[in-house]
Amino acid sequence: MRNTMIDYENLQKLNASFFEEYTKSFERVLNSGWYILGQSVKNFEEEFSKYNNSRYAIGVASGLDAITLSLAAFDFEEGSEVIVPSNTYIATILSIAQNNLKPILVEPSLESYNIDPAKIEAAITSKTKAIVVVHLYGKSCEMNAILEICKKYELKLIEDCAQSHGATYKGKHTGTFGEFGAFSFYPTKNLGALGDAGAVVCDDAELAHKIRRLRNYGSDVKYYNEVLGYNSRLDEMQAAFLSVKLKRLDDINKHKRELASLYLKNLKLDFIKPVVDPDYFDVYHIFNIRHERRDELKAYLLKNNIKTEIHYPVSPINQNALKGILDKGAFPISEEIHQTTLSLPISYCHTSDEVTRVIEVMNKF
Ligand SMILES: *Cc1c(COP(=O)(O)O)cnc(C)c1O
């Protein structure tokens, strides 16, 4: 036990517990002879919208596409500005850039790691059209304050929910506050497929129609194309697998929350732990702590057979790919997070014994 490696994540082990149902789904889809936009996608869309309490869900090819198509649905004028947190994963920023819009970075709060509503207004100009919030690590953003700003300045709101499946704010699901909620089902996410997949949720029939059209070559009727669209369809196989896993999503989140409470209760105060607030139902896609000597801590844990990750080692402002796209600026809070954050093992297949061992080893650092 002492010497077995604790992986950060083990997808083989995680998905092994779905083997029988996955096999049945595979056979059903294989034998149906229909692999794109069929009954499995329809079923999953219905189940996923029901799960989130949204009126519509539209399956797409990835989380990146879910955000990109959401922005495309508004047809904003080229060069319009879109506000986005400075410490997000690059996909959120790419989705803005790929729509020929300008990403405007706003710093997160050092307590929640999510966009700081108090800093948004200073970034708004006459060109600002939308905010893309990111519910990072599985914690909702402070939605009341953000909704107020959107209303005051007539901004559209898109929520990047790639890390927040099942997370709520004051009892309401992330993804249902803005015009669109964009989800990723990348295999490591709380609701993960066996390949790339994503979905957009929304409450407006017209907007839902726009996403449906955009994902399928801009077409409502086969061979008749109304707008310049994309090929970004969720396939039948992934949809069928997702329907299987969706039934266990609450169980997955419950398990992660139990492991998180062990960390929260037993880790020494030397480590800065995530905040807990009764208004927020956190699903801990990632359980991060912060520590001044993060790299040393990571190496020490690895020496003790515990693998960890860093989300993320490089901030968007320092990414070569974004050099010509982002305005230069100082983002000290993001830098602080990028330099000190460490993600601990917290997957569906980790046991409380394993997490207890991580805690014991960490407390001796
Ligand atoms: C994973 C992730 C994405 C992108 O999802 P893909 O399915 O990989 O395209 C976007 N935003 C955030 C915050 C993510 O964690």
The ligand as a Tripos MOL2 file, in Angstrom:
@<TRIPOS>MOLECULE
LIG
   15    15     1     0     0
SMALL
NO_CHARGES

@<TRIPOS>ATOM
      1 C1        -11.7020   21.2060  -20.9770 C.3       1 LIG1
      2 C2        -12.0090   22.6480  -21.0460 C.ar      1 LIG1
      3 C3        -12.4380   23.2530  -22.2370 C.ar      1 LIG1
      4 C4        -12.3870   22.6060  -23.5770 C.3       1 LIG1
      5 O1        -13.0390   21.4300  -23.7290 O.3       1 LIG1
      6 P1        -12.6790   20.4450  -24.9710 P.3       1 LIG1
      7 O2        -13.7670   19.4540  -24.9330 O.co2     1 LIG1
      8 O3        -11.3190   19.8830  -24.6840 O.co2     1 LIG1
      9 O4        -12.6820   21.2600  -26.2060 O.co2     1 LIG1
     10 C5        -12.8430   24.5670  -22.1860 C.ar      1 LIG1
     11 N1        -12.8000   25.2770  -21.0420 N.ar      1 LIG1
     12 C6        -12.3570   24.7450  -19.8880 C.ar      1 LIG1
     13 C7        -12.3530   25.5850  -18.6610 C.3       1 LIG1
     14 C8        -11.9360   23.4180  -19.8520 C.ar      1 LIG1
     15 O5        -11.4930   22.8920  -18.6990 O.3       1 LIG1
@<TRIPOS>BOND
     1     1     2 1
     2     2     3 ar
     3     2    14 ar
     4     3     4 1
     5     3    10 ar
     6     4     5 1
     7     5     6 1
     8     6     7 2
     9     6     8 1
    10     6     9 1
    11    10    11 ar
    12    11    12 ar
    13    12    13 1
    14    12    14 ar
    15    14    15 1
@<TRIPOS>SUBSTRUCTURE
     1 LIG1         1 GROUP 0 **** ****
